Amino acid sequence: MFEKLSRSWGLIKASAAVLRSDKELMLFPVISSLATLVVLATFAIPVFALGIFADGFSVGGAIVGFLFYFCQYSVIIFFNCALVGAAMIRLQGGDPTLADGIGIARSRIRPILGYAAIAATVGVLLQSLKGRDNNFIVRLIGGGLGVAWTLATFLVVPVLVSQDIGPIDALKRSVALLKKTWGENAIGHVGIGAAFGLITTAVVLLGALLAFAAFQVSVVLAGAVIVLFVLGVLMLGVYQSALSGVYSAVLYRYANDGDAPQAFHGVQLEQSFRAK
């Protein structure tokens, strides 16, 4: 276990080196976040005004939920594809621009929308299971299926970017790669989330302490401290999203082609894809 965690940390550091060489990659999650906020506001206002979910998860609510998930996933997957496409150019020694990534995602818009529809359907079903307040077992099953879905689809985006196939075939390919690498793949993915979770928690606690201390001096100063640390937490989220995109691109490239990019030499990627 210690070896796997150590290797995961090595992959995170190597992915960070790729990001340091091309900070423009972090623009993709920023644009994606802004776009998803627009989608959220577009749906939230009429949903609350009409009280669609006031009586629970009805048929009408399921339809609205599907449309919301579809729009959200379409935006998120599109910009994830743009990020991964740009990251792959960087890993091949190129110097990608924002337009390069957007162009790659735009060229794959049909399979992206197809996969968004699949993901939205799964999202609605999982939400209906996890929303069963009176049935703990069903909620537990829903949570477990959600984790399985996340792992199974971890490499869908790089597959969509790299191969001229549809969303169903991309899912099949992602599952095939998961069967080959499920242990190390999961450790690396969780490792990024755990590392940033700890960092974010530390930043929030530090911000709360400093805000409390600043409040003793001035309300305005406390407000400035809070704004500063909120921006810091948002930047951590942006960096984590970009790092995850680079990580998935590298794992896909190595798993599919057996080619470890120069930035990842020395972190023992071969051990991440040993036959089970």
HUHUJO-V471245 format. One record per run of one state. SS is the DSSP state (helix for helix, strand for strand, loop for the rest). FROM is the first residue (numbers start at 1). TO is the last residue. If there is no record, write none. Layout:
ss=(SS | SS)
from=(FROM | FROM)
to=(TO | TO)
//
This chain:
ss=(loop | helix | loop | helix | loop | helix | loop | helix | loop | helix | loop | helix | loop | helix | loop | helix | loop | helix | loop | helix | loop | helix | loop)
from=(1 | 2 | 22 | 23 | 51 | 59 | 92 | 98 | 108 | 109 | 131 | 136 | 153 | 156 | 163 | 167 | 216 | 219 | 258 | 262 | 265 | 269 | 274)
to=(1 | 21 | 22 | 50 | 58 | 91 | 97 | 107 | 108 | 130 | 135 | 152 | 155 | 162 | 166 | 215 | 218 | 257 | 261 | 264 | 268 | 273 | 276)
//
